[in-house]
Amino acid sequence: MGEIVGAGLLAHVPTIVLPDELRRELNNGNESTLYTGLHQLRREVFDVVKPDLVLVFDSHWFTTVEFVVTSAVRRRGFFTSEELPRGMSSVPYDMPGSPEFARLVATIANDTDDCWITPIDNEHLPVTYATLNFLSFLQGPESWASIGVCQTAEPRDFETVGHVVAEAIRQSDLRVILIASGALSHTFHKLRNLRSHEAAPEANIYSDDARQWDHRVIDALVRGDHAQVVNEMDQFMSVRPEGHFAHYQMMVAALGGAACTAPGRMYSEYENSIGTGQVHVWFDQPTNGWTGPQ
């Protein structure tokens, strides 16, 4: 029987893959904790846990009529971001996949009411930096797969996908890490003044409301009060979390949803990225308190 051996809400911001000198220059000469935190996470978690599979809930990958899970034997190539080609240009990547797991997810989805998840193994399927930016920090010999965000889905659909993923893990023999890849509040400053808000301090977050909501969510996650985050999701939407916060919604559903009490460990400070709220929060596999998939 497979198991979830860890999960995290992780920031994929482009600054983490910029050259050291430029990254510090944008942050008033200081290093970003989003960068150092991923190196620490590799040492303290990934190198210790040694997962068989990393599954990324990718907040940059939007589908329309269904959810999609990557099922290629291997994804490899070169990535240039259409959004930020100056900073992410011809970046090589090579990710072994897990076709059997993807097909198992699809099989369980087919047997689940009102759930549509399709495995796609097409070698030309685009990748996004919400998955790729973690590779240089976290990738080891394990397999990697991604699930996109269906843009027509509702919270009940994200919950269903999380349940299906949890059941697929249970039926497999894999030790799986889940990554909810994305931001908290996600409104950018306007072009003419965003360069004045590139540094990490939270004073640069887009609005007071966004900052206050981000702190409320982070505080709840650190306490393990996932019920608060789940139950306040509609209110949190007022500050436009990235991708409807679907990356977290799918991940937490796989961990038991509102019944999950896994406390979070901060692997970064709360940081700004041109107005958006970013953080790394990790949930270890606890010896007690984690109720598991429901």
Summary of the structure (lengths in Angstrom):
residues: 294
radius of gyration: 17.8
end to end distance: 15.9
largest distance: 53.8
contacts: 1014
relative contact order: 0.21
helix: 39%
strand: 23%
